[in-house]
Amino acid sequence: MTIEATWRADSGSSVCDLANGHARWQADLDAPMGNPEIPNPHDLLDSALAACTTLTVQIYAKRKGYAVEGVRVTVKHEETPGSYKLVRTVELQGDLPSDVREDLLRVANKCPVHKALSATITIETTLEG
């Protein structure tokens, strides 16, 4: 699936529109230049890991019949020159034995976005127009 980001100077803002052919969302700059109610690109990257982790754990727990009442994943990042560190915390809600909790943590570390972000990433850019 292709993600498209667009911006027009006549929009009067820095907000860019994003679409994948089915859904639409937006991104903006950090405050004070941007709208703090719209996520910035780093928020979108971090949220991809949080969402994927939550969904992966949810699906696996249902398949295994684990008594998970809820999943909460938080992700923050720490940037230094040449490094982008994602710090993820997984909270499992429900009365779960330690072996089940460890199994769910193992699965959380195998979510597709985690795998993608842990791999060697290359970016190929072309210019049109």
C-alpha positions as CSV (number, residue, x, y, z in Angstrom):
1,M,0.0,0.0,0.0
2,T,1.3,3.5,-0.8
3,I,1.0,6.4,1.5
4,E,0.6,9.8,-0.1
5,A,1.3,13.1,1.7
6,T,0.2,16.4,0.2
7,W,0.5,20.0,1.2
8,R,-0.6,23.2,-0.6
9,A,0.8,26.7,0.0
10,D,-2.7,28.2,-0.3
11,S,-4.0,26.1,2.6
12,G,-2.8,28.7,5.1
13,S,-1.2,26.1,7.4
14,S,1.7,23.7,7.6
15,V,-0.7,20.7,7.9
16,C,-0.1,17.9,5.4
17,D,-2.8,15.5,4.4
18,L,-2.1,11.8,4.3
19,A,-4.0,9.0,2.6
20,N,-3.6,5.4,1.7
21,G,-6.4,5.0,-0.7
22,H,-8.9,4.0,2.0
23,A,-8.2,6.2,5.0
24,R,-7.2,9.8,5.5
25,W,-5.3,11.5,8.3
26,Q,-3.0,14.5,8.9
27,A,0.4,15.5,10.3
28,D,1.8,18.8,11.3
29,L,4.9,20.4,12.7
30,D,5.6,20.6,16.4
31,A,4.1,23.5,18.4
32,P,4.5,26.5,18.4
33,M,4.8,26.4,14.6
34,G,2.2,23.7,14.1
35,N,-1.2,22.6,15.5
36,P,-0.6,20.7,18.7
37,E,-3.8,18.7,18.2
38,I,-2.4,17.1,15.0
39,P,0.4,14.5,15.4
40,N,3.9,15.3,14.1
41,P,5.8,12.8,12.0
42,H,7.6,11.4,15.0
43,D,4.3,10.8,16.8
44,L,3.1,8.9,13.7
45,L,6.2,6.7,13.7
46,D,6.0,6.0,17.4
47,S,2.2,5.4,17.2
48,A,2.7,2.8,14.5
49,L,4.8,0.7,16.9
50,A,2.3,1.2,19.7
51,A,-0.7,0.3,17.6
52,C,1.0,-2.7,16.0
53,T,2.1,-4.0,19.4
54,T,-1.4,-3.6,20.8
55,L,-3.1,-5.3,17.9
56,T,-0.6,-8.2,17.7
57,V,-0.9,-8.9,21.5
58,Q,-4.7,-8.7,21.2
59,I,-5.0,-11.1,18.3
60,Y,-2.5,-13.6,19.9
61,A,-4.2,-13.5,23.3
62,K,-7.6,-14.2,21.7
63,R,-6.2,-17.1,19.7
64,K,-4.5,-18.6,22.7
65,G,-7.6,-18.0,25.0
66,Y,-5.6,-15.9,27.4
67,A,-7.8,-13.9,29.9
68,V,-6.4,-10.5,28.8
69,E,-8.9,-7.8,29.8
70,G,-7.0,-5.0,28.0
71,V,-3.6,-4.0,26.6
72,R,-2.0,-0.5,26.9
73,V,1.2,0.3,25.1
74,T,3.1,3.5,25.5
75,V,6.0,4.5,23.2
76,K,8.3,7.4,23.6
77,H,11.5,8.2,21.7
78,E,14.9,9.5,22.6
79,E,16.9,11.2,19.8
80,T,20.6,11.8,19.7
81,P,22.7,12.5,16.7
82,G,22.7,9.3,14.6
83,S,20.3,7.5,17.0
84,Y,16.6,7.1,17.4
85,K,15.7,5.0,20.4
86,L,12.1,3.8,20.9
87,V,11.1,3.1,24.5
88,R,8.0,0.9,24.7
89,T,6.1,-0.2,27.7
90,V,3.5,-2.9,27.5
91,E,0.8,-3.1,30.2
92,L,-1.3,-6.3,30.3
93,Q,-4.6,-6.0,32.2
94,G,-6.1,-9.1,33.7
95,D,-5.2,-11.8,36.1
96,L,-2.4,-13.5,34.1
97,P,0.2,-15.9,35.3
98,S,3.8,-15.0,34.7
99,D,4.3,-17.5,31.9
100,V,1.4,-16.0,30.0
101,R,2.8,-12.5,30.5
102,E,6.2,-13.6,29.3
103,D,4.6,-15.2,26.2
104,L,2.7,-12.1,25.4
105,L,5.9,-10.0,25.8
106,R,7.6,-12.4,23.4
107,V,4.8,-11.9,20.9
108,A,4.9,-8.1,21.4
109,N,8.5,-8.1,20.3
110,K,7.5,-9.9,17.1
111,C,4.9,-7.4,15.8
112,P,5.4,-6.5,12.2
113,V,6.3,-2.8,12.8
114,H,8.8,-3.9,15.5
115,K,10.4,-6.2,13.0
116,A,10.5,-3.5,10.3
117,L,12.0,-0.9,12.6
118,S,14.6,-3.4,13.9
119,A,15.7,-4.3,10.4
120,T,18.1,-2.4,8.2
121,I,16.0,0.3,6.6
122,T,16.9,1.9,3.3
123,I,15.2,4.8,1.7
124,E,15.2,5.4,-2.0
125,T,14.0,8.8,-3.1
126,T,13.2,10.0,-6.6
127,L,12.1,13.5,-7.6
128,E,9.2,14.1,-10.0
129,G,7.9,17.3,-11.6
